[in-house]
Amino acid sequence: AFLNENQQWSFPPDETTPIPDKLKKAVTTFEDARFYWHFGVDIPAVIRASKQNLKHKRVVSGASTLTMQVARLHLKGDRTWRNKLKEMGLAIR
């Protein structure tokens, strides 16, 4: 793993390289703590983030699961409510 020019973590494209268990645990712990228990969309996180964002009248919290983040990379759209729903649909699928 390495940081690219945008300071984002990247991995070599070689699919045969195993991902260390410590890295898997770190990513799921900090990015999607309920990764192994939801179906692609973390409903409690969506409710929590929606309440916080409505209360503050701006985005202060997100609810994207790892699967939704991958969907966002695939869709390559702007970060809108409409695209968030598309990400959710793709994550569930």
N, C-alpha and C positions, 0 to 999 in steps of 0.2 A: 504494500500500500504506500502511496505517496501523495503529496499535495500538488495539485496542478496549478496553473497560473492564476486561477480564480480562488485559490486557497480552499479548494474542495478536495476531499479524499478521493483518490482514484485507485483502481486495481488493474493489474495487467490483464489483458484480454484472454489469457490462457485459462480456459475452463478446467484444465486438469490440475491446476495449482490449488491445493486444499486451503480453505479458510480456517485459520486457527480458532479453536473453541473460545479462547479469551476474547478475540475480536468479535465473534458472533454474540457473546454475552454482553460485551460493552455496547455494541450497536443496539441490540434489542433493549437493554436496560435504559439507555438514554434517549433513544428515538421512538421506541414502541414497546413499552413494558408489557403490554398484554398481547404481543405478537402471536404467541402460540395459542391464544384463547379466543380470538375474534375471527370473523369470516372475511376479513379484508377491510372492514370499516369498524372502528371502535366507537360504538354508539354512546357510551358514557362520556368519552372524550369529546365527541361532537356536541353533546348537550352542554358540557362544561364550557367549552370554547365559545359556543353560541351565546350563552348567558353572559360570559365575561365581555365578549365583543359588543353585544347589545348594550350592556351596562355602560361601557366606556365610549360607545359610539365610534369605535375604530377597532381595527384588528390588534388585539393585545395577546391573543393566544391562538394556537393552531390545534388541529386534531388529526393531522395526516398520519396515517399508519405508514409503515415501510412500503407496503403494497401500493398505497395511494401515491407515495413519492415516486415509485417506479412508473406508475400510470402517468403521472405528470410529465416525467421525462419522455415518455412515449408520445403523449399528446402534443407537447410543445406549445401549449397555448398560454394566454395571459392568465394571471391569477384572479379569476372572477368567480362569483357564485355559480354561474352556469358551468364553467369548466370544473369547479370543485365537484359538482354533481356528476359530471362525466367521469372524473377520476374515481369517484365512489363506485359508479357502475362498472367501470373497467376492473377495479380492485375486487369487487364481488365476483365478477366473472372469472 
